[in-house]
Amino acid sequence: MYFNGRPLTDRKGQPIAVEAESFAVVGGRWLRDGTRIYGQGEVGPKPTVYWYVVEGADLESFKALNLRYARDKNQAYYITSKTIRTKSPAAFEIVPELRLNYRDGTRESLHDVSVIARDREAVYFFGARLEGARPIGFRDLGHGYATDGEKIWFLEEKMLVETADATTFTVPGPGEPHVQGRPSGHCVTDRYQPYVRGEPCDPKKYVDDWRPFFEARADIKDWWWHKLVKDN
């Protein structure tokens, strides 16, 4: 059996026996026949595609949520052959990632490729539970940051930004002056200090970097930048 012009093979490169008569696409990277559900995984530094049987999947209720997650009436699934033992499978849903496009000034909500999901009890990142995150209100902020309204995470490192003030945490978006991190990355801020890759930075070293942003945002007052400029 072939999908997108390539044979369905397992992780060892061996062909998978599929019922051709009932073979169908569920959605995204999920397939089915009359008895089983199949998921598409990747392995290796130069990803090699393989297929696997989604063990325990319910054929009648199985639903592809995007290219990475799926659910049925009993549990949820991540594309790396991971079963997620959710207590609320009917509530399991995708949290869209946010792409900030500075060239054309747009914000893209990315649903199909998102690696973030939630149910009533937890938030999941690449199929693993993000410890301490509240699912209600959890959203992506762009540039790898996310919030549940009370806490901030730098998702790339699965790191809770413990010093961040969630109520004022700001990721400069399209149409606002972009602040480059040093030596790399994107610089973000809250009312107390700037951050690069989830780590707090010395505000005194970023006064000039943030000047265009704060001068453009007259609605923001009495943050760390204003205090340093006033003192100087």
C-alpha positions in Angstrom: 0.0 0.0 0.0 1.2 3.5 -0.9 0.5 7.0 0.6 1.6 10.1 -1.2 3.6 7.9 -3.6 5.6 6.1 -0.9 5.0 2.6 0.5 3.7 2.2 4.1 6.7 0.8 6.0 7.4 0.4 9.7 10.3 1.8 11.6 12.6 -1.1 10.3 11.5 -0.4 6.7 9.3 -3.4 6.5 6.0 -3.1 4.6 2.8 -2.9 6.7 0.0 -5.2 5.9 -3.1 -3.0 5.2 -6.6 -3.9 4.1 -6.7 -2.3 0.7 -10.4 -2.4 0.3 -11.1 -0.4 3.4 -8.0 1.8 3.4 -8.8 5.5 3.9 -7.3 8.8 5.1 -8.6 9.9 8.5 -6.8 13.3 8.2 -3.4 14.8 8.5 -0.9 12.0 9.1 -3.5 9.5 10.3 -4.8 6.6 8.2 -7.2 3.7 8.7 -8.5 0.5 7.3 -11.3 -1.8 8.5 -9.5 -2.9 11.7 -6.7 -0.5 12.6 -5.6 3.2 12.8 -2.1 4.1 11.5 0.1 7.1 12.4 3.1 8.5 10.6 6.2 9.1 12.6 9.7 10.3 11.9 13.1 9.1 13.1 16.7 10.2 12.8 18.5 13.5 12.5 17.5 13.6 8.8 13.9 12.5 9.4 12.9 9.2 7.9 9.2 8.6 7.7 7.7 5.4 9.0 4.2 4.2 9.9 2.9 2.4 13.0 -0.3 0.9 14.3 -2.0 3.1 16.9 -2.6 0.5 19.5 -5.9 0.6 21.3 -7.5 3.2 19.0 -11.3 3.1 18.7 -12.1 3.0 14.9 -15.5 4.5 15.1 -14.7 7.6 17.2 -11.1 8.2 16.1 -10.6 11.8 15.0 -7.5 13.6 13.6 -7.1 17.0 15.3 -4.1 18.2 13.3 -0.9 16.8 11.8 0.3 15.8 15.3 -2.6 15.0 17.6 -5.7 12.8 17.5 -8.3 11.6 19.9 -11.1 9.0 20.2 -13.7 8.4 22.9 -11.2 6.9 25.3 -7.9 8.8 25.0 -5.7 11.1 22.9 -2.6 10.4 20.7 0.5 12.2 19.6 2.2 11.4 16.3 5.3 9.8 17.9 3.3 6.7 18.8 2.5 8.2 22.2 -0.8 7.5 23.9 -2.1 10.4 26.1 -4.1 9.0 29.0 -6.4 12.0 29.2 -9.3 12.0 31.7 -11.4 14.2 29.4 -10.9 12.9 25.8 -14.0 14.8 24.5 -12.4 18.1 25.6 -9.0 17.3 24.1 -8.2 20.1 21.6 -5.4 22.0 19.8 -4.0 25.2 21.1 -2.9 27.2 18.0 0.7 28.4 17.8 1.2 32.0 17.0 3.6 33.1 14.2 4.6 36.7 14.3 5.4 38.0 10.8 7.2 41.3 10.9 7.7 41.6 7.2 4.0 41.7 6.3 2.7 42.8 9.7 0.5 39.7 10.3 -0.1 37.3 13.1 -0.8 33.7 12.0 -2.7 31.3 14.1 -1.2 27.9 13.3 -3.6 25.1 14.0 -2.5 22.2 11.7 1.1 22.1 12.8 0.8 23.1 16.4 2.5 20.9 19.0 0.4 22.4 21.8 -2.8 20.8 23.1 -5.0 20.7 26.2 -7.8 18.9 27.9 -9.7 19.9 31.1 -6.8 18.8 33.3 -3.5 19.7 31.6 -1.6 21.3 28.8 0.6 19.2 26.4 3.7 20.2 24.5 5.0 17.7 22.0 2.6 15.2 23.6 4.1 15.6 27.1 2.4 17.3 30.0 3.5 20.8 30.7 3.8 20.7 34.5 1.9 23.4 36.4 0.1 24.9 33.3 -3.6 25.6 33.6 -5.4 24.6 30.5 -8.1 27.2 30.7 -6.9 30.3 29.0 -3.6 28.8 27.9 -2.3 30.5 24.8 0.8 30.9 22.7 2.4 34.4 22.7 4.9 33.9 19.9 8.7 33.4 19.8 8.4 30.4 22.0 6.5 32.0 24.9 3.2 31.0 26.3 0.9 31.8 29.2 -2.0 30.5 31.2 -2.7 34.0 32.5 -0.9 33.4 35.7 2.5 32.1 34.6 4.8 32.4 31.6 6.7 29.5 29.9 9.5 29.5 27.4 8.3 26.4 25.6 11.5 25.6 23.6 13.1 24.7 26.9 9.9 23.6 28.6 10.9 26.2 31.2 8.8 28.1 33.6 9.9 31.8 33.6 9.7 32.1 37.3 10.4 35.8 37.6 8.1 36.9 34.8 5.0 39.0 35.6 2.2 37.4 33.5 -0.1 40.4 33.7 2.4 42.7 31.9 4.5 40.2 29.9 4.9 41.5 26.4 6.2 40.0 23.2 6.6 42.8 20.7 4.5 42.0 17.6 4.2 43.0 14.0 3.9 46.8 13.7 6.0 47.4 16.8 9.8 47.8 17.0 11.4 44.4 17.2 14.1 44.0 19.8 16.9 41.5 19.0 18.3 39.4 21.8 22.0 39.2 22.4 23.8 37.1 21.2 20.7 35.7 19.5 17.0 35.2 19.9 14.1 37.6 20.5 14.0 40.0 23.4 10.7 40.3 25.4 9.8 42.1 28.5 7.5 42.7 31.5 7.3 45.7 33.7 10.3 44.7 35.7 13.0 43.5 33.2 13.7 42.2 29.7 14.2 38.5 28.9 16.1 36.5 26.2 15.3 32.8 25.7 13.4 32.8 29.0 16.2 34.2 31.0 16.1 37.6 32.7 18.6 40.2 31.4 20.3 43.2 33.1 17.9 46.1 32.2 20.8 48.6 32.2 22.3 46.8 29.2 19.1 47.0 27.2 18.0 50.6 27.6 19.0 51.6 24.1 17.7 48.4 22.5 14.2 49.0 23.9 14.1 52.7 23.3 12.2 52.5 20.0 9.6 50.2 21.5 8.9 52.2 24.6 8.9 55.5 22.7 6.4 54.0 20.3 4.2 52.7 23.1 3.1 55.8 25.0 0.4 53.8 26.6 3.0 51.9 28.7 4.3 53.9 31.7 6.5 53.4 34.8 8.2 50.2 33.6 11.9 49.4 34.2 12.9 51.3 31.0 11.2 54.5 32.1 12.8 54.4 35.5 16.3 53.9 34.1 15.9 56.7 31.5 14.6 59.0 34.2 17.5 58.2 36.5 20.0 59.0 33.7 
